[in-house]
Amino acid sequence: MDTVNQSSPLTLAAGLYEKLICLASHLQSAVLLALRLTWGWQLAESGWGHLHNVQKTVDAFKSWGVPFPELNVYISGSTELLGGTLLILGLATRLVSIPLVFNFIVAYATASKDTFRELLHGMLRQGYDDFINDAAFPMLMLALIMLAFGPGKASIDYLLKRTIFDRRSEARGFPLDG
Protein backbone atom coordinates (compact mmCIF):
# COMPACT_ATOMS: atom_id res chain seq x y z
CA MET A 1 0.00 0.00 0.00
CA ASP A 2 1.51 3.33 -1.12
CA THR A 3 0.04 5.80 1.33
CA VAL A 4 1.82 8.96 2.33
CA ASN A 5 3.04 8.90 5.91
CA GLN A 6 1.12 11.44 8.02
CA SER A 7 4.40 12.93 9.25
CA SER A 8 6.11 13.04 5.86
CA PRO A 9 7.61 16.35 4.72
CA LEU A 10 5.11 16.48 1.84
CA THR A 11 2.13 16.11 4.18
CA LEU A 12 3.57 18.69 6.56
CA ALA A 13 4.19 21.16 3.69
CA ALA A 14 0.68 20.60 2.32
CA GLY A 15 -0.85 21.20 5.74
CA LEU A 16 1.16 24.39 6.26
CA TYR A 17 0.22 25.64 2.81
CA GLU A 18 -3.45 24.93 3.51
CA LYS A 19 -3.21 26.98 6.73
CA LEU A 20 -1.51 29.82 4.82
CA ILE A 21 -4.35 29.87 2.30
CA CYS A 22 -6.91 29.95 5.10
CA LEU A 23 -5.15 32.79 6.93
CA ALA A 24 -4.44 34.80 3.78
CA SER A 25 -8.06 34.53 2.63
CA HIS A 26 -9.02 36.56 5.70
CA LEU A 27 -7.07 39.47 4.17
CA GLN A 28 -9.25 39.66 1.06
CA SER A 29 -11.76 42.22 2.32
CA ALA A 30 -9.07 44.38 3.92
CA VAL A 31 -7.02 44.40 0.72
CA LEU A 32 -10.07 45.15 -1.43
CA LEU A 33 -10.99 47.97 0.97
CA ALA A 34 -7.47 49.42 0.76
CA LEU A 35 -7.55 49.23 -3.05
CA ARG A 36 -11.00 50.84 -3.20
CA LEU A 37 -10.09 53.67 -0.83
CA THR A 38 -6.75 54.57 -2.41
CA TRP A 39 -7.81 54.11 -6.01
CA GLY A 40 -11.22 55.67 -5.44
CA TRP A 41 -9.59 58.74 -3.90
CA GLN A 42 -7.15 59.04 -6.79
CA LEU A 43 -9.98 58.73 -9.34
CA ALA A 44 -12.23 61.21 -7.56
CA GLU A 45 -9.35 63.66 -7.30
CA SER A 46 -8.52 63.24 -11.00
CA GLY A 47 -12.16 63.68 -12.02
CA TRP A 48 -12.43 66.79 -9.83
CA GLY A 49 -9.31 68.17 -11.52
CA HIS A 50 -10.73 67.49 -14.98
CA LEU A 51 -13.98 69.24 -14.15
CA HIS A 52 -12.35 72.23 -12.45
CA ASN A 53 -9.65 72.77 -15.08
CA VAL A 54 -11.71 72.09 -18.18
CA GLN A 55 -9.75 74.20 -20.67
CA LYS A 56 -6.37 72.83 -19.56
CA THR A 57 -7.73 69.27 -19.81
CA VAL A 58 -9.34 70.01 -23.20
CA ASP A 59 -5.94 71.19 -24.45
CA ALA A 60 -4.31 68.00 -23.21
CA PHE A 61 -7.05 65.88 -24.80
CA LYS A 62 -6.58 67.74 -28.09
CA SER A 63 -2.83 67.06 -28.03
CA TRP A 64 -3.54 63.35 -27.55
CA GLY A 65 -6.00 63.29 -30.43
CA VAL A 66 -9.06 62.58 -28.30
CA PRO A 67 -12.15 63.17 -30.46
CA PHE A 68 -14.65 65.74 -29.14
CA PRO A 69 -12.19 66.79 -26.44
CA GLU A 70 -14.50 69.08 -24.47
CA LEU A 71 -17.31 66.53 -24.34
CA ASN A 72 -14.84 63.81 -23.38
CA VAL A 73 -13.40 65.95 -20.58
CA TYR A 74 -16.86 66.09 -19.03
CA ILE A 75 -17.51 62.38 -19.63
CA SER A 76 -14.11 61.27 -18.31
CA GLY A 77 -14.14 63.72 -15.40
CA SER A 78 -17.66 62.74 -14.34
CA THR A 79 -16.88 59.04 -14.69
CA GLU A 80 -13.77 59.37 -12.55
CA LEU A 81 -15.35 61.66 -9.93
CA LEU A 82 -18.54 59.63 -9.53
CA GLY A 83 -16.77 56.29 -9.98
CA GLY A 84 -14.11 57.17 -7.42
CA THR A 85 -16.71 58.31 -4.91
CA LEU A 86 -18.75 55.13 -5.36
CA LEU A 87 -15.61 53.00 -4.99
CA ILE A 88 -14.73 54.73 -1.72
CA LEU A 89 -18.21 53.91 -0.45
CA GLY A 90 -18.19 50.40 -1.88
CA LEU A 91 -21.49 51.13 -3.63
CA ALA A 92 -22.29 49.74 -7.10
CA THR A 93 -18.65 48.65 -7.30
CA ARG A 94 -18.99 46.11 -10.09
CA LEU A 95 -21.37 48.31 -12.04
CA VAL A 96 -19.12 51.40 -11.90
CA SER A 97 -16.12 49.27 -12.86
CA ILE A 98 -17.55 48.79 -16.35
CA PRO A 99 -17.38 52.46 -17.45
CA LEU A 100 -14.01 52.74 -15.70
CA VAL A 101 -12.63 49.82 -17.74
CA PHE A 102 -13.93 51.58 -20.86
CA ASN A 103 -12.44 54.91 -19.68
CA PHE A 104 -8.95 53.41 -19.36
CA ILE A 105 -9.18 51.51 -22.64
CA VAL A 106 -10.02 54.86 -24.28
CA ALA A 107 -7.02 56.36 -22.45
CA TYR A 108 -4.82 53.72 -24.05
CA ALA A 109 -6.39 54.14 -27.46
CA THR A 110 -5.90 57.93 -27.42
CA ALA A 111 -3.23 59.23 -25.04
CA SER A 112 -1.16 56.06 -25.37
CA LYS A 113 -2.07 55.08 -28.91
CA ASP A 114 1.55 54.37 -29.93
CA THR A 115 1.94 51.97 -27.01
CA PHE A 116 -1.39 50.34 -27.84
CA ARG A 117 -0.44 50.07 -31.52
CA GLU A 118 2.94 48.48 -30.67
CA LEU A 119 1.21 45.84 -28.57
CA LEU A 120 -1.39 45.06 -31.23
CA HIS A 121 1.09 44.94 -34.10
CA GLY A 122 3.29 42.28 -32.64
CA MET A 123 6.21 44.21 -31.21
CA LEU A 124 5.56 41.93 -28.30
CA ARG A 125 8.43 42.44 -25.88
CA GLN A 126 8.82 46.20 -26.20
CA GLY A 127 5.09 46.71 -26.78
CA TYR A 128 4.23 44.70 -23.69
CA ASP A 129 6.76 46.54 -21.53
CA ASP A 130 5.47 49.91 -22.71
CA PHE A 131 1.87 48.76 -22.21
CA ILE A 132 2.33 47.69 -18.58
CA ASN A 133 4.50 50.72 -17.76
CA ASP A 134 1.86 53.14 -19.02
CA ALA A 135 0.05 55.21 -16.35
CA ALA A 136 -3.30 53.79 -17.49
CA PHE A 137 -2.27 50.17 -16.82
CA PRO A 138 -2.69 50.04 -13.03
CA MET A 139 -5.99 51.90 -13.37
CA LEU A 140 -7.25 49.40 -15.95
CA MET A 141 -6.12 46.46 -13.80
CA LEU A 142 -7.80 47.88 -10.69
CA ALA A 143 -11.04 48.36 -12.62
CA LEU A 144 -10.85 44.72 -13.75
CA ILE A 145 -10.07 43.55 -10.20
CA MET A 146 -13.10 45.40 -8.83
CA LEU A 147 -15.28 44.00 -11.62
CA ALA A 148 -14.08 40.43 -10.99
CA PHE A 149 -13.81 40.37 -7.18
CA GLY A 150 -16.25 43.04 -6.05
CA PRO A 151 -15.78 45.39 -3.12
CA GLY A 152 -15.25 42.93 -0.27
CA LYS A 153 -17.18 42.78 3.00
CA ALA A 154 -16.35 46.32 4.16
CA SER A 155 -18.75 47.93 1.71
CA ILE A 156 -22.29 49.14 1.22
CA ASP A 157 -22.62 46.57 -1.59
CA TYR A 158 -22.00 43.75 0.90
CA LEU A 159 -24.58 45.16 3.33
CA LEU A 160 -27.14 45.44 0.54
CA LYS A 161 -26.40 41.91 -0.60
CA ARG A 162 -26.82 40.51 2.91
CA THR A 163 -29.95 42.48 3.80
CA ILE A 164 -31.85 42.77 0.52
CA PHE A 165 -30.55 40.71 -2.39
CA ASP A 166 -29.90 37.42 -0.56
CA ARG A 167 -33.41 37.45 0.90
CA ARG A 168 -35.04 38.27 -2.43
CA SER A 169 -33.14 35.59 -4.35
CA GLU A 170 -33.69 32.95 -1.67
CA ALA A 171 -37.42 33.73 -1.67
CA ARG A 172 -37.44 32.92 -5.40
CA GLY A 173 -35.26 29.85 -4.92
CA PHE A 174 -32.12 31.37 -6.52
CA PRO A 175 -29.42 31.98 -3.92
CA LEU A 176 -26.68 34.38 -5.12
CA ASP A 177 -23.81 32.34 -3.68
CA GLY A 178 -24.11 28.90 -5.16
N, CA, C and O of each residue as an XYZ file, in Angstrom:
712
protein
N       0.846     -1.172      0.000
C       0.000      0.000      0.000
C       0.894      1.239      0.000
O       1.748      1.397      0.872
N       0.688      2.117     -0.989
C       1.508      3.329     -1.117
C       0.780      4.546     -0.545
O       0.339      5.412     -1.300
N       0.656      4.614      0.716
C       0.044      5.795      1.331
C       1.150      6.705      1.836
O       2.239      6.257      2.194
N       0.844      7.983      1.853
C       1.818      8.964      2.327
C       1.764      8.977      3.847
O       0.692      9.088      4.441
N       2.913      8.865      4.460
C       3.035      8.902      5.914
C       2.512     10.244      6.418
O       2.826     11.288      5.847
N       1.717     10.218      7.482
C       1.124     11.443      8.020
C       2.164     12.460      8.465
O       1.873     13.655      8.507
N       3.364     12.012      8.795
C       4.399     12.932      9.246
C       5.454     13.187      8.165
O       6.532     13.702      8.462
N       5.152     12.835      6.933
C       6.114     13.041      5.860
C       6.267     14.533      5.576
O       5.351     15.311      5.845
N       7.410     14.937      5.038
C       7.611     16.355      4.715
C       6.558     16.889      3.734
O       6.151     18.046      3.835
N       6.121     16.063      2.799
C       5.110     16.482      1.835
C       3.778     16.785      2.527
O       3.136     17.793      2.234
N       3.372     15.909      3.441
C       2.133     16.110      4.179
C       2.216     17.352      5.060
O       1.270     18.136      5.143
N       3.357     17.517      5.711
C       3.572     18.692      6.557
C       3.517     19.975      5.725
O       2.879     20.947      6.129
N       4.182     19.982      4.566
C       4.187     21.157      3.690
C       2.779     21.447      3.181
O       2.368     22.606      3.125
N       2.040     20.410      2.810
C       0.677     20.598      2.318
C      -0.211     21.176      3.417
O      -1.029     22.057      3.154
N      -0.058     20.695      4.619
C      -0.848     21.201      5.740
C      -0.526     22.657      6.047
O      -1.428     23.454      6.304
N       0.759     23.005      6.021
C       1.161     24.394      6.262
C       0.647     25.313      5.156
O       0.203     26.431      5.416
N       0.714     24.829      3.935
C       0.224     25.638      2.812
C      -1.283     25.848      2.926
O      -1.778     26.941      2.650
N      -2.007     24.819      3.327
C      -3.451     24.935      3.509
C      -3.781     25.968      4.599
O      -4.737     26.731      4.458
N      -3.005     25.992      5.664
C      -3.206     26.980      6.728
C      -2.888     28.391      6.220
O      -3.586     29.344      6.568
N      -1.845     28.530      5.404
C      -1.508     29.819      4.818
C      -2.654     30.341      3.968
O      -3.017     31.513      4.063
N      -3.221     29.482      3.145
C      -4.347     29.873      2.298
C      -5.520     30.331      3.156
O      -6.161     31.338      2.854
N      -5.797     29.599      4.213
C      -6.907     29.954      5.095
C      -6.660     31.315      5.757
O      -7.549     32.165      5.781
N      -5.471     31.514      6.284
C      -5.146     32.786      6.934
C      -5.142     33.946      5.938
O      -5.681     35.014      6.224
N      -4.538     33.737      4.779
C      -4.441     34.799      3.777
C      -5.813     35.177      3.229
O      -6.040     36.332      2.869
N      -6.721     34.218      3.163
C      -8.055     34.530      2.632
C      -8.795     35.521      3.532
O      -9.701     36.217      3.074
N      -8.416     35.585      4.794
C      -9.024     36.562      5.704
C      -8.574     37.987      5.380
O      -9.168     38.945      5.876
N      -7.551     38.139      4.570
C      -7.068     39.472      4.174
C      -7.828     40.046      2.980
O      -7.695     41.232      2.680
N      -8.614     39.229      2.303
C      -9.249     39.660      1.061
C     -10.040     40.957      1.208
O      -9.835     41.896      0.439
N     -10.931     41.015      2.175
C     -11.759     42.217      2.316
C     -10.934     43.433      2.694
O     -11.213     44.537      2.225
N      -9.927     43.252      3.531
C      -9.072     44.380      3.922
C      -8.280     44.902      2.724
O      -8.133     46.111      2.551
N      -7.777     43.996      1.910
C      -7.018     44.403      0.721
C      -7.940     45.085     -0.289
O      -7.579     46.114     -0.861
N      -9.123     44.520     -0.509
C     -10.072     45.150     -1.435
C     -10.494     46.528     -0.921
O     -10.665     47.456     -1.712
N     -10.661     46.667      0.392
C     -10.987     47.971      0.969
C      -9.854     48.963      0.721
O     -10.096     50.097      0.307
N      -8.622     48.536      0.976
C      -7.468     49.423      0.760
C      -7.372     49.845     -0.712
O      -7.116     51.012     -1.008
N      -7.576     48.903     -1.624
C      -7.552     49.232     -3.053
C      -8.664     50.215     -3.405
O      -8.436     51.193     -4.116
N      -9.873     49.947     -2.902
C     -11.002     50.843     -3.202
C     -10.772     52.245     -2.668
O     -11.042     53.226     -3.361
N     -10.275     52.346     -1.441
C     -10.085     53.666     -0.831
C      -8.995     54.469     -1.538
O      -9.183     55.647     -1.844
N      -7.851     53.823     -1.795
C      -6.748     54.567     -2.415
C      -7.040     54.880     -3.871
O      -6.827     56.005     -4.322
N      -7.520     53.905     -4.597
C      -7.809     54.112     -6.012
C      -9.018     55.017     -6.187
O      -9.027     55.883     -7.061
N     -10.037     54.821     -5.361
C     -11.218     55.665     -5.438
C     -10.879     57.128     -5.187
O     -11.382     58.020     -5.871
N     -10.017     57.366     -4.193
C      -9.594     58.736     -3.901
C      -8.850     59.328     -5.097
O      -9.110     60.462     -5.500
N      -7.931     58.559     -5.655
C      -7.152     59.036     -6.794
C      -8.069     59.344     -7.983
O      -7.887     60.359     -8.655
N      -9.034     58.491     -8.242
C      -9.976     58.727     -9.341
C     -10.838     59.956     -9.091
O     -11.012     60.790     -9.979
N     -11.378     60.067     -7.879
C     -12.231     61.213     -7.562
C     -11.435     62.506     -7.682
O     -11.937     63.506     -8.194
N     -10.211     62.484     -7.216
C      -9.347     63.658     -7.302
C      -9.045     64.018     -8.769
O      -9.055     65.192     -9.139
N      -8.783     63.018     -9.576
C      -8.518     63.242    -11.001
C      -9.756     63.795    -11.700
O      -9.663     64.745    -12.477
N     -10.912     63.200    -11.423
C     -12.157     63.682    -12.018
C     -12.460     65.108    -11.609
O     -12.887     65.917    -12.432
N     -12.240     65.421    -10.336
C     -12.434     66.786     -9.830
C     -11.515     67.747    -10.593
O     -11.935     68.831    -10.998
N     -10.260     67.334    -10.781
C      -9.308     68.166    -11.519
C      -9.733     68.399    -12.954
O      -9.615     69.511    -13.469
N     -10.234     67.340    -13.612
C     -10.727     67.486    -14.985
C     -11.846     68.517    -15.033
O     -11.857     69.397    -15.895
N     -12.781     68.403    -14.106
C     -13.984     69.236    -14.147
C     -13.737     70.657    -13.652
O     -14.544     71.548    -13.919
N     -12.650     70.883    -12.942
C     -12.351     72.229    -12.454
C     -11.212     72.909    -13.228
O     -10.847     74.049    -12.942
N     -10.671     72.206    -14.188
C      -9.652     72.767    -15.081
C      -9.977     72.331    -16.502
O      -9.140     71.761    -17.200
N     -11.200     72.609    -16.913
C     -11.713     72.087    -18.178
C     -10.830     72.486    -19.353
O     -10.450     71.626    -20.148
N     -10.494     73.766    -19.485
C      -9.749     74.197    -20.666
C      -8.368     73.552    -20.725
O      -7.923     73.138    -21.795
N      -7.692     73.465    -19.595
C      -6.372     72.827    -19.559
C      -6.480     71.350    -19.958
O      -5.630     70.830    -20.681
N      -7.534     70.684    -19.477
C      -7.729     69.271    -19.808
C      -8.141     69.117    -21.268
O      -7.710     68.176    -21.934
N      -8.968     70.028    -21.772
C      -9.345     70.008    -23.197
C      -8.091     70.119    -24.059
O      -7.943     69.390    -25.039
N      -7.188     71.029    -23.695
C      -5.940     71.195    -24.453
C      -5.114     69.910    -24.449
O      -4.560     69.515    -25.475
N      -5.037     69.266    -23.291
C      -4.306     67.995    -23.208
C      -4.985     66.941    -24.075
O      -4.311     66.215    -24.807
N      -6.312     66.850    -24.002
C      -7.049     65.877    -24.801
C      -6.840     66.130    -26.296
O      -6.692     65.190    -27.076
N      -6.830     67.401    -26.686
C      -6.584     67.739    -28.095
C      -5.202     67.252    -28.520
O      -5.051     66.683    -29.601
N      -4.199     67.470    -27.684
C      -2.831     67.065    -28.034
C      -2.700     65.546    -28.149
O      -1.820     65.049    -28.851
N      -3.563     64.820    -27.469
C      -3.542     63.355    -27.548
C      -4.412     62.820    -28.673
O      -4.428     61.618    -28.939
N      -5.135     63.715    -29.329
C      -5.996     63.294    -30.427
C      -7.327     62.718    -29.984
O      -7.949     61.959    -30.727
N      -7.776     63.066    -28.783
C      -9.061     62.585    -28.304
C     -10.163     63.289    -29.094
O     -10.193     64.519    -29.141
N     -11.066     62.531    -29.714
C     -12.153     63.171    -30.455
C     -13.118     63.881    -29.493
O     -13.300     63.451    -28.354
N     -13.721     64.954    -29.960
C     -14.650     65.744    -29.145
C     -14.064     66.006    -27.758
O     -14.644     65.604    -26.749
N     -12.918     66.678    -27.709
C     -12.186     66.794    -26.442
C     -12.980     67.424    -25.305
O     -12.876     66.968    -24.166
N     -13.762     68.449    -25.577
C     -14.502     69.080    -24.469
C     -15.564     68.130    -23.907
O     -15.691     67.985    -22.691
N     -16.313     67.494    -24.785
C     -17.314     66.526    -24.335
C     -16.649     65.402    -23.546
O     -17.145     64.990    -22.497
N     -15.524     64.912    -24.058
C     -14.837     63.808    -23.383
C     -14.217     64.214    -22.056
O     -14.056     63.369    -21.175
N     -13.865     65.483    -21.889
C     -13.396     65.946    -20.579
C     -14.520     65.784    -19.558
O     -14.301     65.292    -18.451
N     -15.721     66.201    -19.942
C     -16.861     66.086    -19.026
C     -17.232     64.626    -18.769
O     -17.555     64.256    -17.640
N     -17.189     63.799    -19.811
C     -17.508     62.379    -19.634
C     -16.457     61.710    -18.744
O     -16.801     61.044    -17.768
N     -15.189     61.885    -19.077
C     -14.112     61.270    -18.305
C     -14.071     61.806    -16.879
O     -13.950     61.037    -15.926
N     -14.171     63.118    -16.736
C     -14.135     63.723    -15.405
C     -15.283     63.255    -14.532
O     -15.087     62.946    -13.357
N     -16.482     63.202    -15.101
C     -17.656     62.745    -14.340
C     -17.537     61.271    -13.984
O     -17.858     60.866    -12.866
N     -17.071     60.466    -14.946
C     -16.885     59.035    -14.693
C     -15.899     58.822    -13.557
O     -16.145     58.013    -12.662
N     -14.785     59.541    -13.588
C     -13.771     59.370    -12.550
C     -14.235     59.914    -11.203
O     -14.005     59.281    -10.173
N     -14.883     61.073    -11.195
C     -15.353     61.656     -9.931
C     -16.437     60.792     -9.297
O     -16.340     60.437     -8.123
N     -17.458     60.455    -10.060
C     -18.541     59.627     -9.533
C     -18.051     58.211     -9.240
O     -18.357     57.645     -8.190
N     -17.285     57.642    -10.182
C     -16.765     56.290     -9.985
C     -15.877     56.192     -8.757
O     -15.996     55.246     -7.978
N     -14.987     57.162     -8.577
C     -14.111     57.165     -7.417
C     -14.882     57.279     -6.115
O     -14.568     56.602     -5.136
N     -15.891     58.136     -6.107
C     -16.714     58.309     -4.910
C     -17.463     57.023     -4.577
O     -17.511     56.612     -3.418
N     -18.041     56.393     -5.583
C     -18.755     55.131     -5.355
C     -17.809     54.025     -4.896
O     -18.179     53.201     -4.059
N     -16.588     54.000     -5.437
C     -15.615     53.004     -4.988
C     -15.243     53.204     -3.521
O     -15.143     52.236     -2.766
N     -15.041     54.448     -3.120
C     -14.725     54.731     -1.718
C     -15.829     54.189     -0.813
O     -15.555     53.611      0.239
N     -17.072     54.380     -1.229
C     -18.209     53.908     -0.447
C     -18.422     52.397     -0.566
O     -19.047     51.781      0.297
N     -17.903     51.816     -1.631
C     -18.190     50.401     -1.883
C     -19.629     50.222     -2.339
O     -20.288     49.254     -1.961
N     -20.113     51.147     -3.144
C     -21.488     51.130     -3.628
C     -21.492     50.997     -5.150
O     -20.852     51.783     -5.848
N     -22.207     50.010     -5.655
C     -22.290     49.742     -7.100
C     -20.899     49.508     -7.691
O     -20.606     49.935     -8.808
N     -20.065     48.835     -6.937
C     -18.654     48.649     -7.301
C     -18.484     47.957     -8.641
O     -17.759     48.447     -9.507
N     -19.138     46.837     -8.816
C     -18.987     46.113    -10.086
C     -19.590     46.904    -11.238
O     -19.025     46.940    -12.332
N     -20.718     47.530    -11.001
C     -21.372     48.308    -12.042
C     -20.495     49.480    -12.487
O     -20.327     49.697    -13.687
N     -19.940     50.229    -11.551
C     -19.123     51.396    -11.898
C     -17.782     50.975    -12.499
O     -17.130     51.776    -13.170
N     -17.369     49.750    -12.271
C     -16.117     49.268    -12.860
C     -16.200     49.169    -14.381
O     -15.188     49.303    -15.070
N     -17.391     48.937    -14.899
C     -17.550     48.789    -16.352
C     -17.209     50.088    -17.096
O     -16.385     50.048    -18.010
N     -17.805     51.239    -16.747
C     -17.384     52.460    -17.449
C     -15.935     52.836    -17.152
O     -15.289     53.481    -17.978
N     -15.417     52.449    -15.997
C     -14.011     52.741    -15.697
C     -13.083     51.913    -16.580
O     -12.064     52.420    -17.049
N     -13.421     50.648    -16.811
C     -12.633     49.823    -17.745
C     -12.640     50.505    -19.114
O     -11.590     50.665    -19.737
N     -13.810     50.898    -19.572
C     -13.932     51.580    -20.860
C     -13.106     52.865    -20.872
O     -12.417     53.149    -21.852
N     -13.171     53.640    -19.795
C     -12.437     54.906    -19.677
C     -10.929     54.685    -19.872
O     -10.270     55.463    -20.561
N     -10.394     53.629    -19.267
C      -8.951     53.406    -19.364
C      -8.552     52.732    -20.674
O      -7.413     52.879    -21.116
N      -9.448     52.011    -21.290
C      -9.179     51.509    -22.644
C      -9.120     52.691    -23.612
O      -8.256     52.740    -24.488
N     -10.043     53.644    -23.451
C     -10.019     54.861    -24.278
C      -8.729     55.641    -24.023
O      -8.146     56.199    -24.953
N      -8.282     55.679    -22.765
C      -7.023     56.361    -22.453
C      -5.867     55.724    -23.218
O      -5.012     56.426    -23.757
N      -5.845     54.402    -23.264
C      -4.816     53.717    -24.050
C      -4.955     54.036    -25.533
O      -3.971     54.337    -26.208
N      -6.167     53.969    -26.022
C      -6.394     54.141    -27.457
C      -6.133     55.564    -27.931
O      -5.949     55.784    -29.128
N      -6.112     56.534    -27.021
C      -5.904     57.928    -27.418
C      -4.567     58.446    -26.900
O      -3.647     58.668    -27.687
N      -4.449     58.639    -25.609
C      -3.228     59.231    -25.037
C      -2.026     58.315    -25.186
O      -0.890     58.786    -25.237
N      -2.263     57.015    -25.254
C      -1.162     56.056    -25.371
C      -1.300     55.225    -26.634
O      -0.986     54.034    -26.641
N      -1.772     55.855    -27.703
C      -2.066     55.084    -28.915
C      -0.836     54.410    -29.515
O      -0.959     53.328    -30.089
N       0.341     55.012    -29.399
C       1.548     54.369    -29.930
C       1.874     53.095    -29.155
O       2.259     52.085    -29.743
N       1.720     53.148    -27.855
C       1.943     51.967    -27.007
C       0.941     50.884    -27.361
O       1.305     49.717    -27.502
N      -0.317     51.267    -27.503
C      -1.389     50.339    -27.840
C      -1.129     49.716    -29.208
O      -1.300     48.510    -29.389
N      -0.715     50.539    -30.168
C      -0.436     50.070    -31.524
C       0.734     49.083    -31.527
O       0.681     48.058    -32.206
N       1.792     49.393    -30.768
C       2.944     48.477    -30.674
C       2.507     47.109    -30.173
O       2.928     46.081    -30.704
N       1.670     47.102    -29.160
C       1.212     45.842    -28.575
C       0.388     45.059    -29.589
O       0.565     43.850    -29.733
N      -0.504     45.736    -30.286
C      -1.388     45.059    -31.230
C      -0.682     44.607    -32.498
O      -1.125     43.658    -33.145
N       0.408     45.271    -32.863
C       1.093     44.937    -34.103
C       2.292     44.022    -33.910
O       3.168     43.945    -34.771
N       2.327     43.341    -32.798
C       3.290     42.275    -32.640
C       4.672     42.639    -32.162
O       5.548     41.775    -32.129
N       4.908     43.889    -31.788
C       6.209     44.213    -31.207
C       6.122     43.791    -29.744
O       6.161     44.615    -28.830
N       6.003     42.484    -29.558
C       5.561     41.929    -28.295
C       6.364     42.380    -27.086
O       5.799     42.945    -26.151
N       7.669     42.142    -27.086
C       8.430     42.441    -25.876
C       8.411     43.923    -25.540
O       8.042     44.294    -24.426
N       8.798     44.774    -26.474
C       8.816     46.203    -26.204
C       7.398     46.746    -26.035
O       7.141     47.579    -25.166
N       6.479     46.261    -26.880
C       5.093     46.708    -26.784
C       4.477     46.343    -25.449
O       3.756     47.142    -24.853
N       4.759     45.143    -24.979
C       4.231     44.702    -23.689
C       4.824     45.518    -22.547
O       4.099     45.954    -21.653
N       6.121     45.723    -22.575
C       6.764     46.536    -21.531
C       6.184     47.943    -21.493
O       5.868     48.457    -20.420
N       6.044     48.563    -22.653
C       5.471     49.910    -22.708
C       4.024     49.917    -22.236
O       3.584     50.854    -21.569
N       3.283     48.858    -22.588
C       1.871     48.760    -22.209
C       1.715     48.697    -20.690
O       0.901     49.424    -20.121
N       2.489     47.835    -20.032
C       2.329     47.693    -18.575
C       2.990     48.827    -17.800
O       2.686     49.021    -16.624
N       3.882     49.573    -18.429
C       4.502     50.718    -17.758
C       3.723     52.008    -17.960
O       4.071     53.036    -17.380
N       2.682     51.968    -18.770
C       1.857     53.142    -19.017
C       1.048     53.480    -17.761
O       0.657     52.582    -17.015
N       0.799     54.759    -17.529
C       0.054     55.207    -16.346
C      -1.367     54.644    -16.308
O      -1.940     54.512    -15.226
N      -1.943     54.313    -17.454
C      -3.304     53.788    -17.488
C      -3.372     52.319    -17.051
O      -4.440     51.842    -16.668
N      -2.248     51.600    -17.102
C      -2.271     50.168    -16.816
C      -2.762     49.825    -15.411
O      -3.677     49.012    -15.278
N      -2.187     50.414    -14.355
C      -2.694     50.036    -13.026
C      -4.163     50.406    -12.844
O      -4.901     49.711    -12.146
N      -4.583     51.500    -13.472
C      -5.991     51.896    -13.371
C      -6.898     50.874    -14.057
O      -7.949     50.514    -13.526
N      -6.487     50.413    -15.235
C      -7.250     49.396    -15.948
C      -7.296     48.095    -15.142
O      -8.351     47.469    -15.035
N      -6.167     47.692    -14.581
C      -6.120     46.457    -13.798
C      -6.994     46.558    -12.542
O      -7.686     45.604    -12.186
N      -6.961     47.702    -11.881
C      -7.797     47.881    -10.693
C      -9.276     47.838    -11.051
O     -10.078     47.279    -10.303
N      -9.643     48.421    -12.180
C     -11.040     48.359    -12.620
C     -11.448     46.906    -12.873
O     -12.550     46.495    -12.508
N     -10.561     46.135    -13.495
C     -10.851     44.716    -13.751
C     -10.904     43.907    -12.451
O     -11.728     43.002    -12.322
N     -10.043     44.223    -11.501
C     -10.066     43.546    -10.196
C     -11.394     43.809     -9.494
O     -12.013     42.883     -8.969
N     -11.833     45.064     -9.481
C     -13.102     45.398     -8.827
C     -14.277     44.735     -9.540
O     -15.226     44.298     -8.890
N     -14.224     44.657    -10.856
C     -15.276     43.997    -11.619
C     -15.316     42.503    -11.276
O     -16.392     41.943    -11.066
N     -14.153     41.864    -11.221
C     -14.084     40.427    -10.991
C     -14.333     40.028     -9.534
O     -15.022     39.042     -9.275
N     -13.780     40.785     -8.581
C     -13.812     40.366     -7.180
C     -14.824     41.128     -6.334
O     -15.153     40.696     -5.229
N     -15.319     42.250     -6.835
C     -16.254     43.041     -6.053
C     -15.549     43.839     -4.974
O     -14.320     43.903     -4.942
N     -16.328     44.447     -4.090
C     -15.777     45.391     -3.123
C     -15.264     44.776     -1.825
O     -14.567     45.445     -1.062
N     -15.595     43.524     -1.565
C     -15.255     42.926     -0.272
C     -16.355     43.194      0.745
O     -17.367     43.824      0.437
N     -16.139     42.702      1.964
C     -17.176     42.778      2.997
C     -17.308     44.153      3.635
O     -18.360     44.463      4.194
N     -16.287     44.974      3.572
C     -16.346     46.319      4.157
C     -16.881     47.287      3.112
O     -16.161     48.158      2.625
N     -18.164     47.119      2.774
C     -18.753     47.931      1.709
C     -20.268     48.005      1.862
O     -20.888     47.160      2.507
N     -20.833     49.015      1.265
C     -22.292     49.138      1.219
C     -22.870     48.023      0.352
O     -23.939     47.492      0.653
N     -22.164     47.667     -0.728
C     -22.623     46.573     -1.587
C     -22.837     45.295     -0.783
O     -23.845     44.611     -0.961
N     -21.902     44.971      0.093
C     -22.001     43.752      0.903
C     -23.214     43.830      1.833
O     -23.952     42.857      1.981
N     -23.414     44.990      2.455
C     -24.578     45.158      3.333
C     -25.881     44.999      2.559
O     -26.815     44.355      3.037
N     -25.946     45.584      1.365
C     -27.141     45.439      0.537
C     -27.363     43.983      0.135
O     -28.491     43.491      0.154
N     -26.303     43.314     -0.219
C     -26.399     41.905     -0.602
C     -26.951     41.081      0.557
O     -27.858     40.268      0.374
N     -26.405     41.292      1.734
C     -26.821     40.514      2.909
C     -28.243     40.831      3.364
O     -28.964     39.937      3.807
N     -28.648     42.085      3.258
C     -29.951     42.477      3.804
C     -31.084     42.465      2.795
O     -32.241     42.276      3.171
N     -30.774     42.663      1.520
C     -31.847     42.771      0.524
C     -31.758     41.672     -0.525
O     -32.704     40.904     -0.695
N     -30.641     41.588     -1.227
C     -30.547     40.708     -2.390
C     -30.557     39.230     -2.033
O     -31.191     38.442     -2.734
N     -29.876     38.829     -0.966
C     -29.896     37.417     -0.561
C     -31.310     36.977     -0.224
O     -31.734     35.893     -0.623
N     -32.036     37.801      0.503
C     -33.406     37.450      0.896
C     -34.328     37.357     -0.303
O     -35.154     36.448     -0.386
N     -34.191     38.293     -1.235
C     -35.041     38.275     -2.430
C     -34.763     37.045     -3.283
O     -35.695     36.388     -3.748
N     -33.468     36.724     -3.494
C     -33.140     35.587     -4.354
C     -33.492     34.264     -3.688
O     -33.915     33.327     -4.365
N     -33.326     34.173     -2.374
C     -33.691     32.947     -1.668
C     -35.189     32.746     -1.698
O     -35.655     31.611     -1.796
N     -35.959     33.828     -1.616
C     -37.415     33.725     -1.665
C     -37.879     33.167     -3.020
O     -38.914     32.506     -3.104
N     -37.111     33.439     -4.066
C     -37.438     32.920     -5.397
C     -36.744     31.597     -5.689
O     -36.927     31.016     -6.758
N     -35.944     31.122     -4.733
C     -35.260     29.847     -4.918
C     -33.956     29.961     -5.686
O     -33.464     28.953     -6.192
N     -33.378     31.150     -5.791
C     -32.117     31.365     -6.518
C     -31.107     32.069     -5.626
O     -30.945     33.286     -5.724
N     -30.423     31.329     -4.759
C     -29.420     31.980     -3.915
C     -28.279     32.549     -4.758
O     -27.877     31.939     -5.749
N     -27.751     33.727     -4.367
C     -26.684     34.381     -5.119
C     -25.355     33.651     -5.012
O     -24.560     33.676     -5.952
N     -25.104     33.009     -3.891
C     -23.812     32.342     -3.680
C     -23.973     30.836     -3.791
O     -23.969     30.141     -2.775
N     -24.112     30.332     -4.973
C     -24.110     28.904     -5.164
C     -25.424     28.411     -5.557
O     -25.597     27.209     -5.761
